[in-house]
Amino acid sequence: MKRSFSNSKRRPQTSSEPLIADVTISEVGARGDGIASVEGVKVFVPLTVPGDRVRVRIKDGANEKSADKGEALRADLLEILEPGPGRGTAPCGHFGTCGGCTLQHMGDGSYAAWKVGLVRGALARVGLGDLPMEPLSRTPAAARRRARFAALKRGKRVWFGFNERLSHRLVDLEDCPVLVPRLTALVEPLRALLLQVLPEGGACDVIATDLEGGIDLVLVGPRSLDRTARERLVAFNEAEIARISWQPDDRGAPEPIAHRRPVAVRFAGVPVTPPPGAFLQASAEGEAALVSAVLEHVGEAKRVADLFAGIGTFSIPLAQRSAVHAVEGDAPAQAALNKATGSLRLTTERRDLFENPLTAKELARFDAVVFDPPRAGAAAQAQALAASKVPLVVAVSCNPATFARDARTLVDGGYTLKRVYPVDQFLWSAHVEVVGVFTR
């Protein structure tokens, strides 16, 4: 049985009658919701596909701004009156409630085309729509190796899983077709562990990463951890767990609790020990597609800068044939990469590239630059690159909108966007990775 529980207060209901309407879905928007029109106003309807004729309840006070800055409304799906041609069957019993996936109801062909369309649409909005695009690289089910779960103890039981869509309510997870089996198998043991660790009414998040050597666990919360809770974490006898850390909140540094055996991730065969909870590409398959595209276009460039380098996803493979300077703002990540350099032609630097990007003068010594920023993109660094003479730039992004913004900056600075690679490693979600190749 699927269950939901909320740790937040409900909004009071208004006295106005909700609007019920029959609409036809014309397209799927950037967040994965179907789009219809009621009296000339856009209405976003979750769990729908183009061609669906549906009955909806338009939410009172649910006005928002749509992607094109126009006024829009949100609606609940009440009934599918006539399914569209792109509809498929969701493989997960939690789908429709769990907010982790938004697109399992789309047929495979429609889904793949929509993912490519996200990238094309973002580029078109900045005047770069007519560009060569490679076929979509696909990630299979049961491949995601890193997840952030939420947990809440109430009524002498632990609710454990993911939030509902646009809600603080938790879906009590039973299975997940997206995660690697080792992570799915941890759901019940972690639920039992947290029943002993969390106080009544207590909550935390659990970041779990499948690494070589075992699972890396980071508990984010509760705010304090007493001696008994620490002892129970140390005694947790799940065989797959290699390392456990705790931090009181997202701003804190992870504190080691138990370290049973070494963990590592390998890039081009080189082992790196990631710090607890370190960023890692969501799947090995997605990582391989990104690295392949980067290596193909950097080619035999002699001197390469890898910006926002993390723990070395691109730096280490590149350094096996080029001299690489890796720049990263996070101190633990930079330290982990620095320890793994070995005999590679790889130097590292800790630097906040948002506040202090490499200047055009500093960039002049490189034959190629690779950059892979967080979702916010690399606006300041793109401006500096646009003013530089670097002959080749390869940009990697998990956000088509900020990728397009930074691409526009580079093109305005004299670069040509030659190739675009869409990579779907966030299965059934409204996210897609992009690799863009820019030359002078």
Secondary structure as UniProt FT lines:
FT   STRAND          4..5
FT   STRAND          19..24
FT   STRAND          27..28
FT   TURN            30..31
FT   STRAND          34..38
FT   TURN            39..40
FT   STRAND          41..45
FT   TURN            46..47
FT   TURN            50..51
FT   STRAND          53..58
FT   TURN            60..61
FT   STRAND          64..65
FT   TURN            67..68
FT   STRAND          71..82
FT   TURN            85..86
FT   TURN            93..94
FT   TURN            96..97
FT   TURN            104..105
FT   HELIX           108..124
FT   TURN            125..127
FT   STRAND          137..138
FT   STRAND          146..154
FT   TURN            155..156
FT   STRAND          157..164
FT   TURN            165..166
FT   STRAND          170..172
FT   HELIX           181..184
FT   TURN            185..186
FT   HELIX           187..197
FT   TURN            200..201
FT   STRAND          203..212
FT   STRAND          214..220
FT   HELIX           227..235
FT   TURN            239..240
FT   STRAND          241..247
FT   TURN            250..251
FT   STRAND          255..259
FT   STRAND          264..267
FT   TURN            268..269
FT   STRAND          270..272
FT   TURN            276..277
FT   HELIX           284..298
FT   TURN            299..300
FT   STRAND          303..307
FT   TURN            310..314
FT   HELIX           315..319
FT   TURN            320..321
FT   STRAND          323..328
FT   HELIX           331..339
FT   TURN            342..343
FT   STRAND          346..350
FT   TURN            353..355
FT   HELIX           360..363
FT   TURN            364..365
FT   STRAND          368..371
FT   TURN            375..376
FT   HELIX           379..386
FT   STRAND          392..397
FT   HELIX           400..412
FT   TURN            413..414
FT   STRAND          416..424
FT   TURN            427..428
FT   STRAND          433..439
//
